[in-house]
Amino acid sequence: MSKHPIGTTASTGQTCPESGVWKVQGTPSTTAPIAKGNIMPPYGGKAVTWMLVQYA
């Protein structure tokens, strides 16, 4: 079973496709550890796009 590549994106409300460190695209930004299967969270009360930047 192959991993999703670094740079994979997922939006708020979607299921996380890969455990690792995810970074919000845009400004302001933040990083968060999110586990595979969890729901991608909002940031700053808004729906955002997250990008995988590091594997867990």
N, C-alpha and C positions, 0 to 999 in steps of 0.2 A: 504494500500500500504506500503510494508516494505522498510526500508532503506537498501542500500548496506552496508555491514559490514566495520568497520574500517579495513584497510589492503587491501581493494579493490585497484586494479591497473588499470591504463589507460595510453596509450601511446600518444605521440604527434600526433595530427591530429585526434584523436578519439573524440567523443562527451563525455563530462563529465557526468558520471552516477549519481553523487551525489554532492550536494552543500556542501562545507566545505573547510578545510585547507588541501592542498595536498603538499607532499614532494617529491622532486626528489630523485630517487634511484641512489646511486653511489656518486662519488666525482668529482668536487665540488657539493654540494647540496644546496638547498634553499627550502623555503616553500612559498606557494602562496594561497590566497583565490580564489577559482574557483567555479562559479555557475553552477548548473546542466543545461545541454543543451549547454553550451559554448564548444568551441573546445579546447582541451588540448594543451597548447602552447609548443614551443621548449624552451630550456634553453641553454644559451651560444652558440646560433646559431646551436644547434644540436637537433636531435630527442631524447627524453628521455622517461623513464617510470616514471610515477607519482604514489604515493601511498597515499590513504586517511588516514590522521592521526587524524582528528578531524572534527566533524559535525559542520555545520554553525549554 
